Amino acid sequence: MVPAGDRVTSAVTVVVATRDRRTELLGSLAHHPPPVIVVDNGSRDGTPEAVAAAFPDVEVLRLPGNRGAAARNAGADRARTRYLAFADDDSYWEGSSLARAAAVLDAAPGTALLSARVLVGREGRLDPISVEMARAPLGTPAGAPGPAILGFLACAVVVRRDAFLAAGGFSPLLHVYGEEALLAMDLAAAGWSLSYVEELAVRHLPSTTARNPAARRRREARNRVLTALLRRPMAHAGRTVWAELGDRDRRRGALGALASLPAVLRDRTLLPPAVEADLRALE
């Protein structure tokens, strides 16, 4: 962990969700300033024990199974700081970014979430999503700390803890991949602004641990459909399903989303017109 003399802020808790990526996590934890909470999604590679041995100041929450992105909710519940910074097991916040983020949020009481620029790999390539955010397609509202956004990468945001919890955090229904979209919509629907702040930076060193790309495509398609069904007009949801049908894996994911339709309809709430209009402008 960052030495005590280099602690950048006590206003932000870093919450890291992980599963079976012990090597990557032990490398990234060395860069995190305290307080840090690691939420383990039922790892089978000895991750909790390794973290406890190498970083005794890090709090480790062991979940009985894999909750996906919703594991971050457990870390948010346990945190006691007013702000949360999320990180993946293969990412970390650079330099004084967390201290700066706390100062920005202190000065912007209407802003719930700040998204940093993401630098990928050892060479620090700017992530294409950061490039799009910097173009500010929704403009920069008066008094906002940066361009308005309606999406983010979970490993690159600092958020108000109370706003995050009031919005319900990350949906357990979505598990992983694309889980950020629903939370962004719900924060905006609650009246919060979300901003891209280019001076904040996150390093992402993509894990080499094998993942199943076909399974990821299915999950991403499933979650796009579920998110549309939960918050968007039915006509848009129908177009979302149609757009996924051209690829075998995405088609399986989209059709698989329909199995959750009863739960989705119970939680379905249309977005305020202004938020829906901004989403359409982005699309």
C-alpha positions in Angstrom: 0.0 0.0 0.0 1.0 3.6 -0.4 3.2 4.6 2.6 1.5 6.5 5.5 3.3 9.7 4.6 1.8 9.6 1.1 -1.8 9.1 2.1 -3.7 11.4 -0.1 -7.1 11.7 1.6 -9.2 10.3 4.4 -12.4 11.3 2.6 -12.4 8.5 0.1 -12.5 4.7 0.6 -11.2 2.6 -2.3 -13.5 -0.4 -2.9 -12.0 -3.2 -4.9 -14.1 -6.2 -6.0 -12.1 -9.3 -7.0 -12.4 -12.9 -7.9 -9.6 -15.4 -8.6 -7.0 -12.7 -9.6 -4.7 -12.8 -6.7 -1.5 -11.8 -8.6 -3.1 -8.8 -10.2 -4.7 -7.7 -7.0 -1.5 -7.9 -5.0 0.2 -5.7 -7.6 -2.5 -3.0 -7.7 -3.1 -2.9 -3.9 0.4 -1.5 -3.5 -0.7 1.7 -5.2 -3.9 2.3 -3.2 -4.0 4.9 -0.4 -6.0 3.8 2.7 -8.7 3.2 3.6 -9.1 0.2 1.3 -11.8 -2.4 1.3 -11.4 -5.6 -0.8 -14.6 -7.5 -1.5 -13.8 -11.1 -2.5 -16.4 -12.7 -4.7 -15.8 -16.3 -3.5 -12.2 -16.7 -4.8 -10.8 -20.2 -4.9 -7.1 -19.1 -5.4 -6.4 -18.0 -1.8 -6.9 -14.3 -2.6 -8.3 -13.3 0.9 -5.5 -15.0 2.8 -2.8 -13.5 0.5 -4.3 -10.0 0.9 -4.5 -10.3 4.7 -0.9 -11.4 4.9 0.6 -8.8 2.5 -1.7 -5.9 3.5 -2.8 -6.1 7.1 -4.4 -2.6 6.9 -6.7 -3.6 4.1 -10.2 -4.7 5.2 -11.2 -7.9 3.4 -14.9 -8.9 3.1 -15.4 -12.5 2.1 -18.6 -13.1 0.2 -20.0 -16.7 0.1 -20.4 -16.6 -3.6 -19.9 -14.5 -6.7 -22.2 -11.4 -6.7 -20.5 -9.8 -9.6 -20.5 -6.0 -9.7 -23.0 -5.9 -6.8 -20.1 -7.0 -4.5 -19.1 -3.3 -4.5 -22.3 -2.6 -2.7 -21.0 -4.6 0.3 -17.9 -2.5 0.3 -20.0 0.7 0.1 -22.1 -0.4 3.1 -19.0 -1.0 5.2 -17.2 2.2 4.2 -17.5 5.2 6.5 -16.1 8.0 4.3 -18.3 10.4 2.4 -16.9 9.4 -1.0 -16.1 6.0 -2.6 -13.5 5.3 -5.3 -14.0 2.0 -7.2 -11.1 0.1 -8.6 -10.8 -3.3 -10.3 -8.1 -5.8 -9.3 -6.1 -4.7 -12.3 -6.4 -1.0 -11.9 -5.4 1.8 -9.5 -5.8 5.6 -9.1 -2.8 7.7 -10.1 -1.0 10.2 -7.9 -3.1 12.7 -6.0 -6.3 12.0 -8.1 -8.3 10.9 -5.1 -7.5 13.9 -3.0 -8.4 16.1 -6.0 -11.6 14.2 -6.6 -12.7 14.8 -3.0 -11.9 18.5 -3.4 -13.9 18.7 -6.6 -16.9 17.0 -5.1 -16.7 19.2 -2.0 -17.0 22.2 -4.3 -19.8 20.7 -6.5 -22.7 19.7 -4.2 -25.0 18.8 -7.1 -22.5 16.3 -8.6 -22.7 12.7 -7.5 -20.1 11.0 -9.6 -16.8 11.9 -11.2 -15.2 9.8 -14.0 -11.5 9.9 -14.5 -9.5 9.4 -17.7 -8.3 5.9 -18.1 -4.7 5.1 -19.2 -4.4 1.6 -20.5 -1.3 -0.6 -20.3 2.2 0.2 -19.3 2.4 2.8 -22.1 -0.6 4.6 -20.8 -2.8 4.7 -23.9 -5.9 6.8 -23.5 -9.0 4.6 -23.4 -11.5 5.3 -26.3 -14.3 5.8 -23.7 -12.3 8.6 -22.2 -11.8 10.2 -25.6 -15.6 10.2 -26.2 -16.2 11.7 -22.8 -13.8 14.5 -23.4 -15.7 15.4 -26.6 -18.5 16.5 -24.3 -21.5 15.6 -26.5 -23.9 16.7 -23.8 -22.0 19.9 -23.0 -20.8 21.1 -19.7 -23.6 22.4 -17.4 -23.1 25.6 -15.5 -21.3 24.9 -12.2 -20.4 21.4 -13.2 -16.8 20.3 -12.7 -16.6 18.8 -16.2 -18.5 17.6 -19.3 -21.8 15.9 -18.5 -21.9 12.1 -18.9 -24.5 9.3 -18.7 -22.1 6.3 -18.5 -18.8 5.4 -17.0 -16.2 2.7 -16.4 -16.7 1.4 -12.8 -12.9 1.2 -12.2 -12.6 4.9 -12.9 -15.2 6.8 -10.7 -15.4 8.5 -7.4 -19.0 8.7 -6.1 -20.8 10.2 -3.2 -21.5 7.3 -0.9 -25.0 8.5 0.2 -26.1 9.0 -3.5 -24.7 5.6 -4.5 -26.6 3.8 -1.7 -29.8 5.8 -2.3 -29.7 4.7 -5.9 -29.4 1.1 -4.9 -25.8 0.7 -6.0 -25.1 -1.9 -8.7 -28.0 -4.1 -9.7 -27.5 -7.8 -8.6 -29.7 -8.7 -11.6 -27.0 -7.5 -14.1 -24.1 -9.2 -12.3 -21.2 -8.1 -14.6 -20.5 -6.3 -17.9 -22.3 -3.1 -18.6 -23.7 -2.8 -15.1 -22.7 0.9 -15.0 -25.4 2.1 -17.4 -28.3 1.5 -15.1 -26.6 3.2 -12.1 -25.7 6.2 -14.3 -29.4 6.5 -15.4 -30.7 6.2 -11.8 -28.3 8.8 -10.4 -29.3 11.2 -13.2 -33.0 10.4 -12.6 -32.5 11.3 -9.0 -31.4 14.8 -10.0 -27.6 14.3 -9.7 -25.1 15.4 -12.3 -22.3 13.2 -13.5 -19.1 14.7 -14.8 -15.9 13.7 -16.6 -12.9 15.3 -15.0 -9.8 14.9 -17.2 -7.3 15.9 -14.5 -8.2 12.7 -12.6 -6.4 9.6 -13.8 -6.7 5.8 -13.4 -4.2 3.2 -14.6 -5.6 0.1 -16.1 -3.3 -2.9 -16.6 -5.6 -5.4 -18.2 -5.4 -8.8 -16.7 -4.0 -11.7 -18.7 -6.2 -14.1 -16.8 -8.3 -16.0 -19.3 -11.9 -15.0 -19.7 -14.5 -16.5 -22.1 -15.1 -13.8 -24.8 -18.3 -15.5 -26.1 -19.7 -15.6 -22.6 -18.9 -11.9 -22.2 -20.7 -11.0 -25.4 -23.7 -12.9 -24.2 -23.7 -11.2 -20.8 -23.2 -7.7 -22.4 -26.1 -8.3 -24.8 -28.3 -9.6 -21.9 -27.5 -6.6 -19.8 -28.2 -4.1 -22.6 -31.6 -5.6 -23.0 -32.4 -5.8 -19.3 -31.3 -2.1 -18.8 -33.5 -1.0 -21.7 -36.5 -2.9 -20.3 -35.9 -1.5 -16.8 -35.7 2.2 -17.7 -36.4 2.9 -21.4 -39.6 3.1 -23.5 -40.8 -0.3 -24.8 -40.1 0.8 -28.4 -36.5 1.4 -27.5 -36.3 -1.9 -25.7 -37.6 -3.6 -28.8 -35.0 -1.9 -30.9 -32.3 -3.0 -28.5 -33.4 -6.6 -28.7 -33.4 -6.4 -32.5 -29.9 -5.0 -32.7 -28.5 -8.0 -30.8 -30.0 -10.6 -33.1 -27.3 -10.5 -35.8 -24.6 -12.3 -33.7 -25.1 -15.8 -32.3 -23.7 -15.1 -28.9 -25.4 -11.7 -28.5 -28.7 -13.2 -29.7 -28.5 -15.9 -27.0 -27.8 -13.2 -24.4 -30.7 -11.0 -25.6 -33.2 -13.9 -25.6 -31.9 -15.1 -22.3 -32.8 -11.7 -20.8 -36.4 -12.5 -21.4 -36.3 -15.1 -18.6 -35.9 -12.3 -16.1 -38.9 -10.4 -17.5 -41.2 -10.8 -14.5 -38.6 -9.3 -12.1 -37.8 -6.6 -14.7 -41.4 -5.5 -15.0 -41.8 -5.3 -11.2 -38.8 -2.9 -11.1 -39.5 -1.0 -14.4 -39.5 2.8 -14.0 -39.2 5.1 -16.9 -36.6 7.8 -16.8 -37.5 11.5 -16.6 -38.0 13.1 -20.0 -34.8 15.2 -19.7 -32.6 12.1 -19.0 -34.3 10.1 -21.8 -33.6 13.0 -24.2 -29.9 13.1 -23.2 -29.6 9.3 -23.8 -31.2 9.7 -27.2 -28.8 12.5 -28.0 -25.9 10.2 -27.2 -27.3 7.4 -29.2 
